[in-house]
C-alpha cells in the first residue's frame, strides 16, 4: 500500500534540497529568508529585493555615499549594533524626530550627510541580508530604482545568480509573497539575459514586464502594500519605489554594510 506523498519536516527538507539544486539554471528565484538560505551556498551572487521599502531605502542611502548595516527587526539588538559600531540607528517611521532622523522611509535617508553609517532594521529584506552576510555569497540590494545596474553587476560577477523577493509578514509571522517584490525581482531577472532562468525566475520577469506595460506606479499603488502605505499616510514611498532605474549605483554588502560599488571597501569584489 502506498504511503502517500511525503509531508512534514522530511518534505520540507526535500523541498530545500530541490530548490538548492542548480539543475542547469544559472538564474534562480527563492522567496524570503528560507529561499535565501537555501540558495546562498550554491550561488555566486544573491540579490535581496524588498521594494517597499528596505531595498529602495538602501539604494537611496548608498547613492549619498552612506553605509547601511542590515539588521533583523529586533529594536534592542539593532540599538546594540548601532552603539557598538558608532552608527546612527534608523527608527520606526512614527518615531522620526530631530534626534532620530532616519527610518525605512527613503525620503528620510535622502537627507543623510555623505559618509553616514546607519543601522537599518526591517523584518524582511534587512533580516534576509543580515542572515546571508556570512555565507560567502556576494549580496546586493536590488529594487526597481537600481534594477538595471544590479543586473549588470550580477552578470559580470557571478555565473550562478539567486534573486530573493523578501515578501511581507502576516501578523502571526508567516510570509506573504508581496507583488511589488515579485515585480522588483522580475526587473532584475529581466536584465539577466542570455542566462538560463528557472521557471520561477522567468515568471517573475513576465510579472515585471506586465507591470511595466500597465504602469509601475499604478500597479504598486493598487497592490496590497501600496494601499497599506497610502492608508498609513506614506504614499510618497511608492513614488520612490516605482522610480525605475533612477540609480546607477549598486549596493554591495561588504564588511557588514551595504556600500556603493566603487567605494574603497567594495573595490575588488569578485
N, C-alpha and C positions, 0 to 999 in steps of 0.2 A: 504494500500500500504506500502511495506517495506521501511523503511528509509535508508537502506543500512548499511554497516559496519561503526562503529564509526571512526571518524577522528579528527585531530587537538589535542588541549590540553587535551580533555577528553580521547581520545585514548592513548595519551602519559602517562597520569596518570594511566590508566588501565594497561598499559604495565609495569610500575614501580611496581605497586601493585602485578602483577603476578610474576615478577622476584623476588620480596622480599618474596613471599610466599614460605617457605621451601618445601612444598609438599612432605615431607618424604625424601628429598635429603639432605645428610649431607655434600656433596661437590658440590658447585655451582660455576658458572663462569659468570662474567659480564664484559663488556668492558668499559674501560675508567672511567672518573670521574662520569658520571651518573650511571654506573653499580656499582661502589664502594659505592656511597651514597645510592643507593637502597638496597644493600646487607649488609652494615655495621650494621644497627640496629638489624638484625636477625642473626648475625654471632658472633662466639667466637673469631675466628682468621681470619684476612684478609691479603692476600699475594699480594703485588703490584709487578707486573712483567713488567719491562721495560729493555729489554735485550740490546738494543743499544740506550743509554748506561747507564741510571741512575742507575738501579739496579745493574748492573755489577760494576759501579764505586763505589757504596756504599759498595758492597762486598769487593772490593779491599781495600777501606779505613778502614773498620772496622777490616779487617784482620791485619791491622797495629796498631790497638788499637785507632783509631780515632773516634770522634763523628761527625756524619754527620746530619746537620739540613736541612730538606727539605723545599723548598720554591717555590711558583709559579714563573713563568717566567716573573718577573717584576724586572728589574735591580735596580730601586730605592728602592723598598720595601726590596729586598734582601740585598742591601747595608745597609739600616737602621737596619735590623735584625742583620747583622754581627757586626755593630758598637755597638748596644745595648747589645749584649751578649759577646762581646770580641772575636769573631770568625774571621777566615780568609774567605773572600768571593771568591768563585770559579767564574771565568770569562769565557767568550766565548773563544773557543779554539784558535781563531786567535789573542786574546789579552794576551795570556800567556807570562809572562816575569819574570824577577827576583823578581819584586815586587809583582806580582800576579801569583804564580807558579801553581795554581790548576784550573782544568776545568772538564768538563764531561768526558774527556779522561782518562780512567783508568790508563794509564801509568804515568800521572802526579801525581795521588794520591798514586801510589805505591812508591813514593819518600817522602811522607809526614812523618814528625817525629812522633813517637809514642806519643799519647795523644793530637794530634792536634784537634782543634774544627773548623769545616768547614761548611759554608753555601753553599749548592749545589742546585741552582735553575735549573729547567727544565720545559718545557711546558707540559710534560706528566707524567712520574712516580713521579717526585718530587711534582708536583701540586696535584696529586691524594693523595699521602701520607699526605701532609700538610692539605688537606681538611678533611680527615677522622681521623686525630690525636685526635680530641676532642670528638669522638663518643663513646669512651669507649671500642671499639674493640681492640684486640691485633694486631698490624700492623707489618708485616715482609716485608723485601725487598728480593724478590726471583728472581733468574735468573738461567741460565744453570750451572754456576760455583758453585752454592751452593744448587742446587735443592734437592738433597738427604737429606742434613742437615735440610733444611727448612721443607721438608715433615715430617721428624721425629719429629721436634719440634711441628708442627701443629697437628700431630696425638696425641701427648701427652698432649697438652694444649687446645684442642678445640674439641667439638663434631660437631659443625657446622662451616665449613670452606669455605670461599669465596676466589676464585682466580681471580685476576683482571689483565688481559693483558691491558697495558696502551694505546697501539696504538700510531700512529703518527698523525701529523696535516697537513691538507692541508693549502695552503696559506690563504684561506678565513676563516679558523678556524675550519672547520669540521674535524671529526676524521677519520683516515684511519686505519682499523684493520690490523696492520702490522703482517706479517707472523712470524717474529722472536719472537714476544711477544706471539703469539698463541703457538709456539713450546716451549718457556720457561714456559708458564703456563701449558702446557701439561706435561712437565718434572716434575713439582711439583705435578700435579694430579696423574701421574703415580706412585708416591711414596705413595699416599694415598689409599693404597689397603685395602680391606675389609670395605670400606665405600661406601655408595650408592651415586653414582655420577649422576648429572643431565646429560641429553644428550649432552648439550654444553660442560660440563667438560670432558665427555667421548670422545667426538670428538677431543678435544684438546690433550688428551693423545694419541690418534691414530695419530694425526699430528706429535707429538714428536717422536713416535716410527718409523714412516715413515722417518722423517728427520734423525734420528739416523742411520737407515739402509743405507740411501743414503749418509750420511756423514754430520755431523752438520756444520763443517766449510764450506764445499762446498755449502750447502744449504743456509747458511747465506750470503755467498759471492754473490750468484746468486740472492738472493732476492732483492727487490727494495731498502731496507735500506742499504744492504751491498754494492750494486752497487753505491749508493749515497755516502757512506763513501769512497769508492775507488776513485770516481770522485773528491772528495774534498781533497784527499791525506791523509785520516785517515784509511787506510786499516788495520793497526795494531789493531784497536779497535775491529775488527771482531775476531781476534785471542784471545783477552781477553774474548770476549763474548761467544766464542764456546768452552771454556775450561771446559768441563763437569765435575762437582763435584771436581774441583780443590781446593775448600774451604770447610771446615767442620764447619765454623763459621756462626752463624745465626744472621743477623742484625735485632734487635728488636727496634721498635720506643718507646723510654722511655724518659719522661721529654723533649719532643720536638726534640729529636735527635735519629738517628739510632746508636746503640752501639752494641758491640759484646755480645752475650749471655754469661753470667757468670761474666760480669763486675759488679761493685757494684750496679749500677742503674738498671741493668736488673735482678738481683737475685730476686727470689720470684714472677716473672711474672707468672700469672695463667690464 
